Amino acid sequence: MIRTKGRACAGKRRHDTEEQAEDHRDRLIANGAVRLAAYRCRNRACRGWHVGHLPKPRI
Ligand SMILES: [Zn+2]
C-alpha cells in the first residue's frame, strides 16, 4: 500500500492531467481566488497534478 502521509499533496485535489488541473485552477480564479498555478506533483506515489499558490508566476 502506498501512503502519502505528510506530503504536500495530502488532502489536495488530484488531477490526472495538466488540462484538468488548469481547468480546476481557472474555476478557482473565476471564484475570486488569488494567483494560482497548476503544477506537476513531485510525489512519485502521486504523479498527478495539483493547483496551488506560486510565489512567482512562471510566464
Ligand atoms: Zn500529489
N, CA, C, O and the ligand as a Tripos MOL2 file, in Angstrom:
@<TRIPOS>MOLECULE
protein
  237   235    60     0     0
PROTEIN
NO_CHARGES

@<TRIPOS>ATOM
      1 N           0.8500   -1.2110    0.0000 N.3       1 MET1
      2 CA          0.0000    0.0000    0.0000 C.3       1 MET1
      3 C           0.8760    1.2480    0.0000 C.2       1 MET1
      4 O           1.8760    1.3340    0.7130 O.2       1 MET1
      5 N           0.4830    2.1750   -0.7910 N.am      2 ILE2
      6 CA          1.2520    3.4160   -0.8790 C.3       2 ILE2
      7 C           0.5350    4.5230   -0.0990 C.2       2 ILE2
      8 O          -0.6610    4.7620   -0.2680 O.2       2 ILE2
      9 N           1.2960    5.1690    0.7400 N.am      3 ARG3
     10 CA          0.7010    6.2630    1.5100 C.3       3 ARG3
     11 C           1.3970    7.5720    1.1750 C.2       3 ARG3
     12 O           2.5560    7.5990    0.7620 O.2       3 ARG3
     13 N           0.6780    8.6200    1.3580 N.am      4 THR4
     14 CA          1.2390    9.9340    1.0440 C.3       4 THR4
     15 C           1.2260   10.8300    2.2780 C.2       4 THR4
     16 O           1.1420   12.0540    2.1770 O.2       4 THR4
     17 N           1.3090   10.1990    3.4300 N.am      5 LYS5
     18 CA          1.2070   10.9700    4.6670 C.3       5 LYS5
     19 C           2.2430   12.0870    4.7400 C.2       5 LYS5
     20 O           3.4150   11.9070    4.4070 O.2       5 LYS5
     21 N           1.7830   13.2020    5.1700 N.am      6 GLY6
     22 CA          2.6980   14.3180    5.3940 C.3       6 GLY6
     23 C           3.1910   14.9960    4.1310 C.2       6 GLY6
     24 O           3.9260   15.9820    4.1980 O.2       6 GLY6
     25 N           2.7990   14.4840    3.0030 N.am      7 ARG7
     26 CA          3.2630   15.0990    1.7660 C.3       7 ARG7
     27 C           2.4600   16.3550    1.4200 C.2       7 ARG7
     28 O           1.3660   16.5840    1.9360 O.2       7 ARG7
     29 N           3.0220   17.1260    0.5620 N.am      8 ALA8
     30 CA          2.3830   18.3880    0.2010 C.3       8 ALA8
     31 C           1.0430   18.1580   -0.4770 C.2       8 ALA8
     32 O           0.1520   19.0050   -0.4130 O.2       8 ALA8
     33 N           0.9080   17.0340   -1.1120 N.am      9 CYS9
     34 CA         -0.3170   16.8260   -1.8700 C.3       9 CYS9
     35 C          -1.4080   16.1890   -1.0310 C.2       9 CYS9
     36 O          -2.5360   16.0330   -1.4990 O.2       9 CYS9
     37 N          -1.0930   15.8230    0.1900 N.am     10 ALA10
     38 CA         -2.1100   15.2000    1.0370 C.3      10 ALA10
     39 C          -3.2720   16.1620    1.2330 C.2      10 ALA10
     40 O          -3.0830   17.3170    1.6150 O.2      10 ALA10
     41 N          -4.4570   15.6770    0.9710 N.am     11 GLY11
     42 CA         -5.6330   16.4990    1.1830 C.3      11 GLY11
     43 C          -5.9560   17.4140    0.0260 C.2      11 GLY11
     44 O          -6.9910   18.0800    0.0240 O.2      11 GLY11
     45 N          -5.0770   17.4520   -0.9590 N.am     12 LYS12
     46 CA         -5.3520   18.3010   -2.1180 C.3      12 LYS12
     47 C          -6.0470   17.5000   -3.2030 C.2      12 LYS12
     48 O          -5.9270   16.2780   -3.2940 O.2      12 LYS12
     49 N          -6.7570   18.2220   -3.9980 N.am     13 ARG13
     50 CA         -7.4210   17.5520   -5.0990 C.3      13 ARG13
     51 C          -6.3830   17.1630   -6.1440 C.2      13 ARG13
     52 O          -5.5200   17.9600   -6.5110 O.2      13 ARG13
     53 N          -6.4820   15.9480   -6.6050 N.am     14 ARG14
     54 CA         -5.5080   15.4640   -7.5640 C.3      14 ARG14
     55 C          -6.1420   15.3600   -8.9440 C.2      14 ARG14
     56 O          -7.2920   14.9460   -9.0970 O.2      14 ARG14
     57 N          -5.3650   15.7440   -9.9280 N.am     15 HIS15
     58 CA         -5.8370   15.6500  -11.3060 C.3      15 HIS15
     59 C          -4.9020   14.7560  -12.0960 C.2      15 HIS15
     60 O          -3.6910   14.7460  -11.8800 O.2      15 HIS15
     61 N          -5.4770   14.0190  -13.0000 N.am     16 ASP16
     62 CA         -4.6640   13.0890  -13.7900 C.3      16 ASP16
     63 C          -3.8760   13.7980  -14.8790 C.2      16 ASP16
     64 O          -2.8020   13.3470  -15.2760 O.2      16 ASP16
     65 N          -4.4100   14.8920  -15.3490 N.am     17 THR17
     66 CA         -3.7450   15.5860  -16.4510 C.3      17 THR17
     67 C          -3.6020   17.0690  -16.1570 C.2      17 THR17
     68 O          -4.2990   17.6250  -15.3080 O.2      17 THR17
     69 N          -2.6900   17.6910  -16.8740 N.am     18 GLU18
     70 CA         -2.4730   19.1230  -16.7150 C.3      18 GLU18
     71 C          -3.7360   19.8860  -17.1180 C.2      18 GLU18
     72 O          -4.0890   20.9070  -16.5290 O.2      18 GLU18
     73 N          -4.3950   19.3550  -18.1360 N.am     19 GLU19
     74 CA         -5.6210   20.0130  -18.5990 C.3      19 GLU19
     75 C          -6.6610   20.1090  -17.4890 C.2      19 GLU19
     76 O          -7.2690   21.1570  -17.2690 O.2      19 GLU19
     77 N          -6.8420   19.0210  -16.8140 N.am     20 GLN20
     78 CA         -7.8370   19.0020  -15.7420 C.3      20 GLN20
     79 C          -7.4370   19.9420  -14.6090 C.2      20 GLN20
     80 O          -8.2740   20.6380  -14.0340 O.2      20 GLN20
     81 N          -6.1650   19.9470  -14.3080 N.am     21 ALA21
     82 CA         -5.6880   20.8160  -13.2340 C.3      21 ALA21
     83 C          -5.8880   22.2830  -13.6070 C.2      21 ALA21
     84 O          -6.2900   23.0900  -12.7690 O.2      21 ALA21
     85 N          -5.6090   22.6230  -14.8530 N.am     22 GLU22
     86 CA         -5.7580   24.0180  -15.2690 C.3      22 GLU22
     87 C          -7.2240   24.4180  -15.3190 C.2      22 GLU22
     88 O          -7.5750   25.5670  -15.0530 O.2      22 GLU22
     89 N          -8.0620   23.4720  -15.6570 N.am     23 ASP23
     90 CA         -9.4940   23.7540  -15.6620 C.3      23 ASP23
     91 C          -9.9670   24.0550  -14.2500 C.2      23 ASP23
     92 O         -10.7530   24.9740  -14.0190 O.2      23 ASP23
     93 N          -9.4790   23.2730  -13.3290 N.am     24 HIS24
     94 CA         -9.8180   23.4860  -11.9210 C.3      24 HIS24
     95 C          -9.2980   24.8470  -11.4520 C.2      24 HIS24
     96 O          -9.9990   25.5910  -10.7660 O.2      24 HIS24
     97 N          -8.0850   25.1500  -11.8270 N.am     25 ARG25
     98 CA         -7.4850   26.4290  -11.4490 C.3      25 ARG25
     99 C          -8.3060   27.5980  -11.9910 C.2      25 ARG25
    100 O          -8.5590   28.5790  -11.2920 O.2      25 ARG25
    101 N          -8.7110   27.4700  -13.2460 N.am     26 ASP26
    102 CA         -9.4910   28.5470  -13.8560 C.3      26 ASP26
    103 C         -10.7950   28.7820  -13.1070 C.2      26 ASP26
    104 O         -11.2390   29.9190  -12.9530 O.2      26 ASP26
    105 N         -11.3950   27.7070  -12.6490 N.am     27 ARG27
    106 CA        -12.6430   27.8510  -11.9050 C.3      27 ARG27
    107 C         -12.4080   28.5300  -10.5680 C.2      27 ARG27
    108 O         -13.2190   29.3420  -10.1250 O.2      27 ARG27
    109 N         -11.3050   28.1970   -9.9310 N.am     28 LEU28
    110 CA        -10.9920   28.8300   -8.6400 C.3      28 LEU28
    111 C         -10.7210   30.3110   -8.8330 C.2      28 LEU28
    112 O         -11.1560   31.1370   -8.0310 O.2      28 LEU28
    113 N         -10.0130   30.6430   -9.8830 N.am     29 ILE29
    114 CA         -9.7040   32.0450  -10.1570 C.3      29 ILE29
    115 C         -10.9850   32.8070  -10.4680 C.2      29 ILE29
    116 O         -11.1520   33.9530  -10.0510 O.2      29 ILE29
    117 N         -11.8910   32.1580  -11.2060 N.am     30 ALA30
    118 CA        -13.1660   32.7990  -11.5310 C.3      30 ALA30
    119 C         -13.9680   33.0660  -10.2660 C.2      30 ALA30
    120 O         -14.8000   33.9720  -10.2370 O.2      30 ALA30
    121 N         -13.7280   32.3050   -9.2500 N.am     31 ASN31
    122 CA        -14.4330   32.4790   -7.9830 C.3      31 ASN31
    123 C         -13.7290   33.4750   -7.0760 C.2      31 ASN31
    124 O         -14.1410   33.6790   -5.9340 O.2      31 ASN31
    125 N         -12.6860   34.0860   -7.5720 N.am     32 GLY32
    126 CA        -12.0430   35.1350   -6.7980 C.3      32 GLY32
    127 C         -10.7700   34.7080   -6.0990 C.2      32 GLY32
    128 O         -10.2580   35.4390   -5.2510 O.2      32 GLY32
    129 N         -10.2550   33.5510   -6.4330 N.am     33 ALA33
    130 CA         -9.0180   33.1120   -5.8040 C.3      33 ALA33
    131 C          -7.8450   33.9530   -6.3180 C.2      33 ALA33
    132 O          -7.8950   34.5280   -7.4050 O.2      33 ALA33
    133 N          -6.8340   34.0030   -5.5340 N.am     34 VAL34
    134 CA         -5.6550   34.7480   -5.9540 C.3      34 VAL34
    135 C          -4.8560   33.9430   -6.9610 C.2      34 VAL34
    136 O          -5.3040   32.9030   -7.4450 O.2      34 VAL34
    137 N          -3.7040   34.4250   -7.2580 N.am     35 ARG35
    138 CA         -2.8780   33.7770   -8.2830 C.3      35 ARG35
    139 C          -2.6250   32.3010   -7.9600 C.2      35 ARG35
    140 O          -2.0910   31.9590   -6.9050 O.2      35 ARG35
    141 N          -3.0110   31.4700   -8.8670 N.am     36 LEU36
    142 CA         -2.8320   30.0350   -8.6720 C.3      36 LEU36
    143 C          -2.1740   29.4410   -9.9030 C.2      36 LEU36
    144 O          -2.2030   30.0200  -10.9890 O.2      36 LEU36
    145 N          -1.5970   28.3050   -9.7140 N.am     37 ALA37
    146 CA         -0.9560   27.6380  -10.8420 C.3      37 ALA37
    147 C          -1.1580   26.1350  -10.7390 C.2      37 ALA37
    148 O          -1.2350   25.5720   -9.6480 O.2      37 ALA37
    149 N          -1.2430   25.5100  -11.8830 N.am     38 ALA38
    150 CA         -1.2880   24.0560  -11.9280 C.3      38 ALA38
    151 C           0.1410   23.5510  -12.0150 C.2      38 ALA38
    152 O           0.9300   24.0430  -12.8210 O.2      38 ALA38
    153 N           0.4700   22.5840  -11.1980 N.am     39 TYR39
    154 CA          1.8360   22.0910  -11.2070 C.3      39 TYR39
    155 C           1.8740   20.5790  -11.0850 C.2      39 TYR39
    156 O           0.9710   19.9630  -10.5190 O.2      39 TYR39
    157 N           2.9100   20.0050  -11.6120 N.am     40 ARG40
    158 CA          3.0920   18.5560  -11.5470 C.3      40 ARG40
    159 C           3.5500   18.1820  -10.1500 C.2      40 ARG40
    160 O           4.4270   18.8250   -9.5730 O.2      40 ARG40
    161 N           2.9470   17.1440   -9.6250 N.am     41 CYS41
    162 CA          3.2880   16.7440   -8.2670 C.3      41 CYS41
    163 C           4.6520   16.0620   -8.2410 C.2      41 CYS41
    164 O           4.9900   15.2650   -9.1160 O.2      41 CYS41
    165 N           5.4140   16.3950   -7.2240 N.am     42 ARG42
    166 CA          6.7460   15.7810   -7.0940 C.3      42 ARG42
    167 C           6.6690   14.3780   -6.5060 C.2      42 ARG42
    168 O           7.5790   13.5640   -6.6650 O.2      42 ARG42
    169 N           5.5900   14.1250   -5.8420 N.am     43 ASN43
    170 CA          5.4530   12.8530   -5.1550 C.3      43 ASN43
    171 C           5.3260   11.6980   -6.1520 C.2      43 ASN43
    172 O           4.3910   11.6500   -6.9520 O.2      43 ASN43
    173 N           6.2580   10.7970   -6.0910 N.am     44 ARG44
    174 CA          6.2390    9.6780   -7.0340 C.3      44 ARG44
    175 C           5.0220    8.8000   -6.8400 C.2      44 ARG44
    176 O           4.5310    8.1810   -7.7840 O.2      44 ARG44
    177 N           4.5440    8.7500   -5.6240 N.am     45 ALA45
    178 CA          3.3740    7.9280   -5.3440 C.3      45 ALA45
    179 C           2.1100    8.5740   -5.8860 C.2      45 ALA45
    180 O           1.0570    7.9390   -5.9480 O.2      45 ALA45
    181 N           2.2140    9.8270   -6.2730 N.am     46 CYS46
    182 CA          1.0370   10.5590   -6.7360 C.3      46 CYS46
    183 C           1.0900   10.7390   -8.2520 C.2      46 CYS46
    184 O           0.2080   10.2740   -8.9740 O.2      46 CYS46
    185 N           2.1200   11.4110   -8.7160 N.am     47 ARG47
    186 CA          2.3020   11.6330  -10.1580 C.3      47 ARG47
    187 C           1.1140   12.3230  -10.7990 C.2      47 ARG47
    188 O           0.8560   12.1590  -11.9910 O.2      47 ARG47
    189 N           0.4110   13.0770  -10.0220 N.am     48 GLY48
    190 CA         -0.7330   13.7930  -10.5750 C.3      48 GLY48
    191 C          -0.4260   15.2710  -10.7090 C.2      48 GLY48
    192 O           0.7300   15.6930  -10.6650 O.2      48 GLY48
    193 N          -1.4750   16.0380  -10.8710 N.am     49 TRP49
    194 CA         -1.3510   17.4850  -10.9770 C.3      49 TRP49
    195 C          -2.1800   18.1190   -9.8690 C.2      49 TRP49
    196 O          -3.2450   17.6220   -9.5010 O.2      49 TRP49
    197 N          -1.6690   19.2180   -9.3500 N.am     50 HIS50
    198 CA         -2.3970   19.9220   -8.3110 C.3      50 HIS50
    199 C          -2.4840   21.3890   -8.6600 C.2      50 HIS50
    200 O          -1.7880   21.8880   -9.5440 O.2      50 HIS50
    201 N          -3.3540   22.0610   -7.9450 N.am     51 VAL51
    202 CA         -3.4680   23.5130   -8.0880 C.3      51 VAL51
    203 C          -3.0470   24.1330   -6.7740 C.2      51 VAL51
    204 O          -3.5240   23.7490   -5.7060 O.2      51 VAL51
    205 N          -2.1540   25.0880   -6.8630 N.am     52 GLY52
    206 CA         -1.6870   25.7200   -5.6360 C.3      52 GLY52
    207 C          -1.1200   27.0950   -5.8980 C.2      52 GLY52
    208 O          -1.1040   27.5800   -7.0300 O.2      52 GLY52
    209 N          -0.6560   27.7130   -4.8310 N.am     53 HIS53
    210 CA         -0.0870   29.0510   -4.9460 C.3      53 HIS53
    211 C           1.3630   28.9600   -5.3850 C.2      53 HIS53
    212 O           2.0850   28.0240   -5.0410 O.2      53 HIS53
    213 N           1.7610   29.9430   -6.1410 N.am     54 LEU54
    214 CA          3.1720   30.0480   -6.5100 C.3      54 LEU54
    215 C           3.6440   31.4480   -6.1300 C.2      54 LEU54
    216 O           2.9220   32.4270   -6.3170 O.2      54 LEU54
    217 N           4.8520   31.5340   -5.5990 N.am     55 PRO55
    218 CA          5.3920   32.8430   -5.2280 C.3      55 PRO55
    219 C           5.6040   33.7250   -6.4570 C.2      55 PRO55
    220 O           5.4390   34.9430   -6.3860 O.2      55 PRO55
    221 N           5.9640   33.1180   -7.5660 N.am     56 LYS56
    222 CA          6.1600   33.9000   -8.7970 C.3      56 LYS56
    223 C           5.4580   33.1970   -9.9530 C.2      56 LYS56
    224 O           5.4860   31.9700  -10.0560 O.2      56 LYS56
    225 N           4.8400   33.9740  -10.8040 N.am     57 PRO57
    226 CA          4.2340   33.3720  -11.9880 C.3      57 PRO57
    227 C           5.3100   32.8860  -12.9410 C.2      57 PRO57
    228 O           6.3610   33.5120  -13.0780 O.2      57 PRO57
    229 N           5.0490   31.7920  -13.5820 N.am     58 ARG58
    230 CA          6.0600   31.2080  -14.4740 C.3      58 ARG58
    231 C           6.1490   31.9010  -15.8170 C.2      58 ARG58
    232 O           7.1710   31.8470  -16.5000 O.2      58 ARG58
    233 N           5.0800   32.5400  -16.1730 N.am     59 ILE59
    234 CA          5.0230   33.1220  -17.5200 C.3      59 ILE59
    235 C           5.9500   34.3280  -17.6450 C.2      59 ILE59
    236 O           6.0270   34.9390  -18.7110 O.2      59 ILE59
    237 ZN          0.3160   14.8410   -5.3670 Zn       60 ZN60
@<TRIPOS>BOND
     1     1     2 1
     2     2     3 1
     3     3     4 2
     4     3     5 am
     5     5     6 1
     6     6     7 1
     7     7     8 2
     8     7     9 am
     9     9    10 1
    10    10    11 1
    11    11    12 2
    12    11    13 am
    13    13    14 1
    14    14    15 1
    15    15    16 2
    16    15    17 am
    17    17    18 1
    18    18    19 1
    19    19    20 2
    20    19    21 am
    21    21    22 1
    22    22    23 1
    23    23    24 2
    24    23    25 am
    25    25    26 1
    26    26    27 1
    27    27    28 2
    28    27    29 am
    29    29    30 1
    30    30    31 1
    31    31    32 2
    32    31    33 am
    33    33    34 1
    34    34    35 1
    35    35    36 2
    36    35    37 am
    37    37    38 1
    38    38    39 1
    39    39    40 2
    40    39    41 am
    41    41    42 1
    42    42    43 1
    43    43    44 2
    44    43    45 am
    45    45    46 1
    46    46    47 1
    47    47    48 2
    48    47    49 am
    49    49    50 1
    50    50    51 1
    51    51    52 2
    52    51    53 am
    53    53    54 1
    54    54    55 1
    55    55    56 2
    56    55    57 am
    57    57    58 1
    58    58    59 1
    59    59    60 2
    60    59    61 am
    61    61    62 1
    62    62    63 1
    63    63    64 2
    64    63    65 am
    65    65    66 1
    66    66    67 1
    67    67    68 2
    68    67    69 am
    69    69    70 1
    70    70    71 1
    71    71    72 2
    72    71    73 am
    73    73    74 1
    74    74    75 1
    75    75    76 2
    76    75    77 am
    77    77    78 1
    78    78    79 1
    79    79    80 2
    80    79    81 am
    81    81    82 1
    82    82    83 1
    83    83    84 2
    84    83    85 am
    85    85    86 1
    86    86    87 1
    87    87    88 2
    88    87    89 am
    89    89    90 1
    90    90    91 1
    91    91    92 2
    92    91    93 am
    93    93    94 1
    94    94    95 1
    95    95    96 2
    96    95    97 am
    97    97    98 1
    98    98    99 1
    99    99   100 2
   100    99   101 am
   101   101   102 1
   102   102   103 1
   103   103   104 2
   104   103   105 am
   105   105   106 1
   106   106   107 1
   107   107   108 2
   108   107   109 am
   109   109   110 1
   110   110   111 1
   111   111   112 2
   112   111   113 am
   113   113   114 1
   114   114   115 1
   115   115   116 2
   116   115   117 am
   117   117   118 1
   118   118   119 1
   119   119   120 2
   120   119   121 am
   121   121   122 1
   122   122   123 1
   123   123   124 2
   124   123   125 am
   125   125   126 1
   126   126   127 1
   127   127   128 2
   128   127   129 am
   129   129   130 1
   130   130   131 1
   131   131   132 2
   132   131   133 am
   133   133   134 1
   134   134   135 1
   135   135   136 2
   136   135   137 am
   137   137   138 1
   138   138   139 1
   139   139   140 2
   140   139   141 am
   141   141   142 1
   142   142   143 1
   143   143   144 2
   144   143   145 am
   145   145   146 1
   146   146   147 1
   147   147   148 2
   148   147   149 am
   149   149   150 1
   150   150   151 1
   151   151   152 2
   152   151   153 am
   153   153   154 1
   154   154   155 1
   155   155   156 2
   156   155   157 am
   157   157   158 1
   158   158   159 1
   159   159   160 2
   160   159   161 am
   161   161   162 1
   162   162   163 1
   163   163   164 2
   164   163   165 am
   165   165   166 1
   166   166   167 1
   167   167   168 2
   168   167   169 am
   169   169   170 1
   170   170   171 1
   171   171   172 2
   172   171   173 am
   173   173   174 1
   174   174   175 1
   175   175   176 2
   176   175   177 am
   177   177   178 1
   178   178   179 1
   179   179   180 2
   180   179   181 am
   181   181   182 1
   182   182   183 1
   183   183   184 2
   184   183   185 am
   185   185   186 1
   186   186   187 1
   187   187   188 2
   188   187   189 am
   189   189   190 1
   190   190   191 1
   191   191   192 2
   192   191   193 am
   193   193   194 1
   194   194   195 1
   195   195   196 2
   196   195   197 am
   197   197   198 1
   198   198   199 1
   199   199   200 2
   200   199   201 am
   201   201   202 1
   202   202   203 1
   203   203   204 2
   204   203   205 am
   205   205   206 1
   206   206   207 1
   207   207   208 2
   208   207   209 am
   209   209   210 1
   210   210   211 1
   211   211   212 2
   212   211   213 am
   213   213   214 1
   214   214   215 1
   215   215   216 2
   216   215   217 am
   217   217   218 1
   218   218   219 1
   219   219   220 2
   220   219   221 am
   221   221   222 1
   222   222   223 1
   223   223   224 2
   224   223   225 am
   225   225   226 1
   226   226   227 1
   227   227   228 2
   228   227   229 am
   229   229   230 1
   230   230   231 1
   231   231   232 2
   232   231   233 am
   233   233   234 1
   234   234   235 1
   235   235   236 2
@<TRIPOS>SUBSTRUCTURE
     1 MET1         2 RESIDUE 1 A MET
     2 ILE2         6 RESIDUE 1 A ILE
     3 ARG3        10 RESIDUE 1 A ARG
     4 THR4        14 RESIDUE 1 A THR
     5 LYS5        18 RESIDUE 1 A LYS
     6 GLY6        22 RESIDUE 1 A GLY
     7 ARG7        26 RESIDUE 1 A ARG
     8 ALA8        30 RESIDUE 1 A ALA
     9 CYS9        34 RESIDUE 1 A CYS
    10 ALA10       38 RESIDUE 1 A ALA
    11 GLY11       42 RESIDUE 1 A GLY
    12 LYS12       46 RESIDUE 1 A LYS
    13 ARG13       50 RESIDUE 1 A ARG
    14 ARG14       54 RESIDUE 1 A ARG
    15 HIS15       58 RESIDUE 1 A HIS
    16 ASP16       62 RESIDUE 1 A ASP
    17 THR17       66 RESIDUE 1 A THR
    18 GLU18       70 RESIDUE 1 A GLU
    19 GLU19       74 RESIDUE 1 A GLU
    20 GLN20       78 RESIDUE 1 A GLN
    21 ALA21       82 RESIDUE 1 A ALA
    22 GLU22       86 RESIDUE 1 A GLU
    23 ASP23       90 RESIDUE 1 A ASP
    24 HIS24       94 RESIDUE 1 A HIS
    25 ARG25       98 RESIDUE 1 A ARG
    26 ASP26      102 RESIDUE 1 A ASP
    27 ARG27      106 RESIDUE 1 A ARG
    28 LEU28      110 RESIDUE 1 A LEU
    29 ILE29      114 RESIDUE 1 A ILE
    30 ALA30      118 RESIDUE 1 A ALA
    31 ASN31      122 RESIDUE 1 A ASN
    32 GLY32      126 RESIDUE 1 A GLY
    33 ALA33      130 RESIDUE 1 A ALA
    34 VAL34      134 RESIDUE 1 A VAL
    35 ARG35      138 RESIDUE 1 A ARG
    36 LEU36      142 RESIDUE 1 A LEU
    37 ALA37      146 RESIDUE 1 A ALA
    38 ALA38      150 RESIDUE 1 A ALA
    39 TYR39      154 RESIDUE 1 A TYR
    40 ARG40      158 RESIDUE 1 A ARG
    41 CYS41      162 RESIDUE 1 A CYS
    42 ARG42      166 RESIDUE 1 A ARG
    43 ASN43      170 RESIDUE 1 A ASN
    44 ARG44      174 RESIDUE 1 A ARG
    45 ALA45      178 RESIDUE 1 A ALA
    46 CYS46      182 RESIDUE 1 A CYS
    47 ARG47      186 RESIDUE 1 A ARG
    48 GLY48      190 RESIDUE 1 A GLY
    49 TRP49      194 RESIDUE 1 A TRP
    50 HIS50      198 RESIDUE 1 A HIS
    51 VAL51      202 RESIDUE 1 A VAL
    52 GLY52      206 RESIDUE 1 A GLY
    53 HIS53      210 RESIDUE 1 A HIS
    54 LEU54      214 RESIDUE 1 A LEU
    55 PRO55      218 RESIDUE 1 A PRO
    56 LYS56      222 RESIDUE 1 A LYS
    57 PRO57      226 RESIDUE 1 A PRO
    58 ARG58      230 RESIDUE 1 A ARG
    59 ILE59      234 RESIDUE 1 A ILE
    60 ZN60       237 GROUP 0 **** ****
